[in-house]
Amino acid sequence: ISQVPSRPPHASSGGRRAVSTGLSVPPSLGNIAQPQCAQELAGITDDMGQDPEQPMEVVYDEAAPLSGGSKLLKHHQAQLSESPLAAVLNTPYHAMAWLRTLRQEFGSELLLMLFSSQHLLKGMASTYVGAPSSFLYKGYGVKGPQMQIFGGVTQLPWAMKPMIGLFSDAFPIYGFNKAPYIVAASVMGVLACGFMGFVPGHYFGVEVLVMCFFLVQLQMSTCDLLTEAKYAEKMQSKPKYGPDLMTYVWFGMNATSLLATITVGPLMEHWGYKAPLILALPALASILLPTTQNCLEETPQDKEAVAERRAQLFEQKEACGLCVLMFVGTVFLTVMAIMFEDIKLNAACAISVAVIMLIAFSLVLKPVIAKVNAFFLIQTSLGVSIGGASFYFYTDSPEEYPEGPHFSMEFFTSALGVVGGVCSLIGIYTYQQYMREWTYRRMLLVTNLVLSVLSICDVMMFTRMNLRLGLPDHAFVLGASVAQTVVAQWMWMPGVVILSQLCPKGMEATMYALLAGCHNLGNTIAANTGALLLEALKINPSGDKGESHQFDNLWIASCISTVMPLMTLIALPYLIPPHKQTDKILSDDDRDATEGSLWRRWFG
């Protein structure tokens, strides 16, 4: 686990969804100090007089203005007088020289492993697997509220990352901590995806479909966690080149995700819902080759080393206890959702798990960490999702919902997805340029209020007011999603930064996994409570003919899902520290995440 935030694909940001389409804000570059990819790749080399077979001499300009801490890689003969046309034509040379530098510093094995695990698996495969999920549930006649519960369950492996990390560290297989777990998870994920892609849906029930999606997400979360741990270790050994490695990881991930987003809509439109699942198989299986070739560069540990490492881990009793507690909670929610299709029961279970996690984390963790965790868990859980119902609202045919917008699969998945991805990058850029010096309180207050105001667009859409004003559905949704996605990205970024700031030295991996996992769990809780809200308002679309009445109260659900997260702003001065986003919250001497906790005060 590294301090690089990891957000599961198709998971919402703080429970808020862009234009309530059910499409989530696409995974952002995620790096706290966002690399400016264009600047990183620019100015690397001028091939005039450079022998392509010789290593390129590169130096870092320490005095150059840094964007988010990222150092600009420059050749000693910077092409200051190069024309714009020459700069464009030389871009491939710059990129190749930059990749050659990364290979020299980190090795081809690591770059190949990251290409497979981050670019192909987390970037491309996650999009191909996630996009058809709602359409497959619709084929089973799953109602909107139940669809949300199934969607929340399939994302629970991302909340299991703390336990996966603890287990792989404490119990190596044949002395290896990472490779055996990656292989085991990948075999299950590939088989599950192949089963969904090739076996006709009438041969298995929707519960089997949910379990298959769960196994695919388990593969992605396991591979993401264990490869992040490896490149975090490499970056610590060569911090000067850390921003460049992060650029490689996140630029490639977003590029492959964008490529998949562009193609997934036409694929489903012309070849059916299962075509993306079949196309995802090579990307899912690609991780097996570099793993079995030991591109992770693991060396087998003897029994003494394993015992010593295990003892060190179990010294962190409170953190280990939280890992186990979160794992038990996620397994409990998974079993309940698959075995019982009772909306009220699943919502009650989700709320119970949220309360238990809130109490446990608040008791065990240092007050400043506990307060921030409580704020984000509560706000994420209160951001009740209505994505299951809005999916049917946007995609129902004229026979099913005559008054609806009738978006095609191509528009709903590819067009909105591409706009969301581009706007997410715009949000990152504008945040980096204008908002990174703001305090956490100011950032969270402004973004929450602005996003709530923009959510009026959802209400206009669900009441069909946009048509009465002469605004076409497609243009209105695209325009609204631009603003909402940018602001949602602004709201997400300070959460990423502050979570990373709350990881004491020596416990960075464990604490970040716990805090991020708790946030991911909040998204599942929001899905379950949102399903209860939809059922209470009698919003149960399932793709049946003539179901217009099912959407009569959808605008009310949208208003409630917008207002509820604002309630946490009352506690903003009490739970969020007054620091700027560029300030340290914990001192360098803070190495204990439980020091001063209520548990320590009461029981010593």
N, C-alpha and C positions, 0 to 999 in steps of 0.2 A: 504494500500500500504506500502510495506517495502522497505528498501534499497537493498533488494535482487533482482537482475535484473531478469526480466521475459521476455523471448523471446518467441514469439508465435511459436508453433510447425510448421515445414515446412517453416518458414520464413528464408530468406537468411541472412547471416552475411555480412553487408555492401554491399549487392547487388552481392557479389561474390558467385558463386556456385561451388561445388566440381565437377570438370571435366565436368562442364556444362551439367550434366545428367538431370537436373531438380530436382534432389534430393538435398535438402539443407543440410548444415552442421547440424547434429542433435543437439537438445537442449543440451547445456553443463550443467555441474553442476551448473553453474551460480553464485555460491557464490563467492564474491570478494576474501575473504580469504578462498581458497578452502580447505575443510577438507580433511585430508588424512584418508580415510575411514578405510583402513587396520590398520593404527596406532591407530585410535580412538577405534577400536574394540579389539585391542590387549592389553594384560596385565591387564584385568579388574579384574579377580578373579581366585583364585585357590580354587576349591571346596573342597579341603582336609580340613575336620573339619568344614566346613561352613554349617550351618543349612539352607536349601533352603527356609524355611518358614520365616526366619528372614531377616530384611532389611540388605543389604550388606553395610558395611562401606567403603566409597570411599573417596579418597582425591585427590586433584589436585597437581601435581608436578609443582609449580610455577617456579622452576629453570630450568625445562627441556626446551630444545630448542623447540620453537613453530614453526609450519609450517603454515604460513599465519595467525597467531594469534590463531590457534586452540589449546586448551589445552588438553594434553593427560590425559585421565581418567585412573587412576591406583588404584589398591587395595593396602592397607598398607603393604601387604606381596606380593610384586611383584615377579613373578615367574622368577627370573633372571637366575636360573639354569635349567629351564625347557628345555627339549630337543625339537628339531624342530618337531618331530613326535607328542609329547605330545601337543605342541602348536596347531598343526593342529586338533588333536582330540578334544581339549578343545574349539575350536572356537565357537561351538554352545552354550556352557556354557557362554562364554564371551559375545556373542551377547544377550543372554537372560538376563544376569546381567545388561548389558548396557541399554536394553529396560526397565528393572525393575526400573533402576535409573531415566530414562526419565519419566516413569509413576508416580513415587513418586514426581518428581519436577513439572511436567506440567499437570498431570492428564490424565486418560484414555480417557476422552471426547475429549481433543484436539488431542491426537494421532490418535484416530479413525477418527476425522474430516479431519486431514491431510492425513491419509491413503486413504480416499475416494477422496478428492479433488485434491491432488497432485499425489499420486501413481496411482490410478485407472483412474481418469479423465484426468489429464494433462499428465500422462506417458503412460498409455495403450490405453485409448480411442482415444487420439489425433492421435496416430499412426494408429490405425485401421480405423479412419475416413479419415485421410489425404492420405494414400497410394493409395486407389482406385480412388481418385478424377480424376486424369488425364485420367485413363482408361474409366471412366464413360463419361467424356467429349468427348473422342474419339468415344464412341458409338453413340453420337449425331452428329458425323462428324464435330465437332468444329475445326476450323483451329488453327494452333499454336499461331499466334498473339492474337486471341480472347481468347484462353485458358488462356493466361497470364493475360489478363484483368479480366476474371472471377476469376482466382486464387488470384489476388490482392484484389478484392472486398471481397472475403470470409475471408480475413485476417484483414479487416478494424475494426472489433470489438476490436482488440487489441489496436488500436489507440483511441478507445472510452473510454478507462479505466479512464482517468481523469474526464470525464463527469459522468461516472457511479459512481465513488467514491464521487464526489461532490453531485450528486443527492441523493445517499443513505444516506449521512451524513446530508443533509439539509432537506430531506423529509422522515422521518421514517414512516413506516406503522404500525399502532397500537403501536407505541412507539419503534418498533424494526428497527434497521438500516440495518441489514445484512440478516437475515433469510428470510424475505419475498421476497427480490430481488433474492436470490439464488434459492428459490423454483420456482418463476415465470420464471426465465431464464432456469432452469433445465427442467421444464415441456415443454417449447417450444423446447428446444434442443432434448429431448427424442422423442417427437412427430415428429420432423423434421427428425431425424435419422431413426426412425421406418418407416416413410413414404418412405424414399429413399430405405430402405432395403427390404420392403415387397411389395411395389406397383411396378408393371412392368414399365419400362422406357417409353414404348410407350403410356402410359396413361397421361403423363405430359411432358411439354417442358423443354428445358435446362434452361430457366429463373427460373422455379420452383426449379430445382436442385440447382442452384446457391443460391437461397434464403434459401433452407434447409441447405446447408453448412454454410451459413452466421449465421443462428440461432444456429447451433451447436457450432460454434466458439464464438458466443455471450455468450452461457452458459459457455464455458471454461474460457473466459476472465473475466466474472463476478464472477464466483466461485474462480478463481485464485486471483483476486484482493481482495475480501472480506475476504478470509481465510488468505491471506498474512497479511492483516491488523491485524488479530487476533493474529497470531503467532509472529508478530513483537512486538505487545504489551506485549506478554508473555516474549519474550526475553529481553525486556527492564527492566522488573521487576526482572529477574534472568539472568543477563548477563554472569555469570560464566558458565552456561550450554547452552548458546546460540549456540556455535559451534556444540555441540552435537545434538541439535534440528535441525540445518541446515543439519548435516550429515544424520539424519533420513529422512528429507524431500527429499534431492537431491539424496541420494543413492537409496532410494526406487523408486523415479521417474525414474531414469535412468535404474534401474533393470527391472521395468515393461515395460518401453519403449523398452528395448532390447529384452525382451521376446516377445512382440508384433511384433517387427521387424523380428525376426526369424520365426514367424509363419504366418505372413500376406502373404508372397509370396506363400507358398504352399496352403494356403487357397484359394487365388484367382485362382491359377493354376488349382485346382481340383474342387472347388465349385463355382467359378464365382466371378465377381467383387463385388457383394453385400454381400457376406458372411462376410467380416470384419465389415460391417456396422451393421449387425444383431448381431455379437459377441460383438460389442461396446455398445449395449444397456444396459446390466447389469452394466457396468462400469459407463455409463452416469447417470443411475438412482440411483446408489449407494449413491450419495450425498444427496438424499432426506431423507433417514433414519436418519443419524446423525443430519441433519439440523432441522428436525421436532422434534427431541428429545432434542433440544437446547444444542447440544454439543458445540456451540459457547459461551455458558454461558452468553447470553444477558439478561439484565433486562430491562423491558419496561420503557421508559422515560415519564415523565409527560409533560404537555404543556409548563411549565416554563423552563424546561431543554432543550426542543426542541428549544424554542425561543432563549435561550441564545447561544446554539450551532450554530444556524443559523446565529445569529448576528456576532459571531466570524468568521464564514466562509466568510460572505459577506464583512467583513472588508478588506479581501485580494482581492480588486476589480480587480487589474490587473491579478492576477492568475485565478480568476473566469472568467474573460473575455477571457483569453486564452483557458480555458476549453471549454467554449461555442463555441468559434471560431473553435477549432479543431473538435468538435462534428458536427458543421454545415458543415465543409469541408468534413468529412468522409461520412456523410449522402448524401451530394451532389454527391460525386464520386460514391457511391453505386447506387443511383437512375439513374445516367447517364449511368453507365455500364450495368444495367439491361434493361433499356428502349431503349437505342440506341447502336446498334452493329457497330458503326462507329469508326474505329481505330483512325483516325485523330482527331475526336471530343473528344474522351476519353483522348487522349494524351494531347490535348490542355487544357482540364479541369484539368488534373493532374498537368501540369506545372503551370497553374494559381494558383491552391491551394498551390503548393510548394512555389511560389513567395510570396503569401499572408502570409503564415505561417512564412517564413523567415523574411519578413519585420516586422510582428507583434512581433515575439519573439525578434528580434534585437532592436526594439524600447522600449519594455517594460522591458526587463530583464537587470540586472546589466551587464556591459560590458564584464567581464571575462566569465560569464555564457552564454551571448549572442554569443560571439565569438566561444566558443566550440560547442554550439548547431548548429551554422551556418556551421561549418566545417563538422560535422557528417551528417547533413541534406543534404548538397550539395553533399558530397561524396556518401552517400547512394543512393540519387536520380540519380547521374551520373552512378552508377553501373548498367547500363541497363541490364535487364534480357533477356536471349534468351532461357529460360527453356522450353517454349511451343514448339519451333521448335526442340530443341535437344531431347525432349521426343520422338517425332516421329522418329527422326534419329536413336535412339537406339532401339526402340521397333517395328518398322515397320517389317512386315513379308517379306520373299523373293519375294512374288508377288507384294508387295507394294514398296519395295526398294531393288532390287536384290543385290546391292553393299553394303548394310548396315551390321551392326554387328549382327542384329537379336537377341537381348537379350530377354530372356524369362522373364515373370513376376516375377518368383521366383528369378532370378539373379538380375534383375533391382531393386526390392524392398527389398528383404531380404539380399542377399549377399552384395550388395553395402551399404545397410543401416547398417548392422552389422559392416562392415569395417569402415564406417564413424563414428559410435558410439565409437568404440574402439579407433580410431585415435583421436577423439575429446578428450577422456580422456588422451591420451598420450600428446596431445597438452597442456592440463591443467597442467599436472604434470611437463612437461619440462618448461613451463612458470613459474610455481611456484618455481622451483629449480634454474633457471638460468636467468630469465628476469624480475623478479618483482622489481628489484632495478634500472632498466633502466629508463631514462626519457621518458615522453610521446612522445616527438618529435622523439627521436631515435627509439622507438618501432614502431611507426606508419610509419616512413620512411622505416625502414628495412623490415617490414612485407609486406607493399604495393609493394615494389620493388621485393622482392622474389616471392610473389604470382603472380606478372605479368610475371616474367620469367617462372614460372612453368606453366602458362597458354599457353605456346607454345605447351604443350601436347594436349590441346584442338584443336589447329590449325592442328597439325599432325593427330589427329583422324578424324576431319571433312574433311580433304583433302585425307584421307586414306593413308597417307604417312607411317603410322606405318606398314601397310601390305607390302608395298614395301620394308621396312627395315626388314621384317621377324618377326614382333612383333604381336602376336595374339591379337585380340580385347579384349577378356576378361581379359587376363593377363595385357595388357597395361593399361586398365581403372582402374583395381584394384591397380596397382602400382602407377599410377598418382594420384589417389584419396587419397592414404595414405599421400603423401607429401602435397598435396593441402589442405586437411582437417586439418592437424596439423598446417600449417601456417595460415590458415583462423581462427583457434581457437586463435592463438597468436595475430592476428590482432583484434579480437573481445574483448579480455580480457581488454586491456587498456581503451577501450571505456566504458566498464562496470564500471571500477574503477573510471574514471574521472567523469562520470555522478553522481555517488554516492557522490563524493567529492564536487560537486557543489550544494548540497542541504543545504541551511542555516538551522540552528537549529530552530525548531518550524514550519518549512515548509517542512520537509523531504518528507512527503507523497505526498503532492501536487506537489512539484517541480520534484520529481523523476517520478511521473506519467506523467507529462507534457513532460519532456525531453525524456523519453523512448517512450511515445506515438508519439512524433514528429519523432523519429527514425523509429518506425514501419510504420508511414505514408510514410516515404521515400522509404520503400520497395515496397509499392503499386505504388508510382510514378515511380519507376524504372521499374516495370512490364509494366505499360502503355506506357512509352516512349520506352521500349524495343520492345513492339508490333509494334509501329510506325516504328522503325528501320527495323524490319523483313519485314513489308509490303513494305517499300521503296526499300528493296533489293530483293523483289519478292520471299520471303521465306514464303510460305503459305501451309505447309503440313497439311493433314487432314486424313491420313490413306487410301487414294485412291490407287488403283492399278497403278503401273508404275509411281510413283511420284518422281523418282530419281532426276529430274531436279530441284525440289524444294529445294534441299540441295546444289546446286552449289555455292551459295554465303554465306553459313552458316559460313565458315571460316572467311569471311570478318566481319560478325556481331560479331564473337567471338573476333577478334582483336580490334574492336571498343569498345566493352564492357570491354575489358581489359585496354585499353589506357585511356578512359575517366575518371575513378576515379583517375588516376595519376595526372590529372590536378590540383586537390585540394592540392597536395603536395607543389605547389608553395606558397600557402597561409599558409602552416604549421607554419612558424616562427611567423606569425602575428595573427593566430587564436588559437593556442594551447600554453598554458603556458609552461615555461621551467622547470617545477618541475619534480622531480622523482615521480614514482607511489606510493611511500611510504610517500611522503610529503603531508601536508595539503595545500590546495589551498585557502580555506576561513578560516579566523580566527574564534575563538570561539565567538567573538563579532558580527560576521556577522549574523544577524537574518532577514534581509530584502533582498529578491531576486531582488528587483527593485531599490535599492539605487544606485544613480549615473547613472541611465539609461537615454537614450536620451529623453524619455517621461517626466521623472521627471525634467530634465534640462530645457526643453522647456515650460512645463506647471505647474511645481512646485508640 
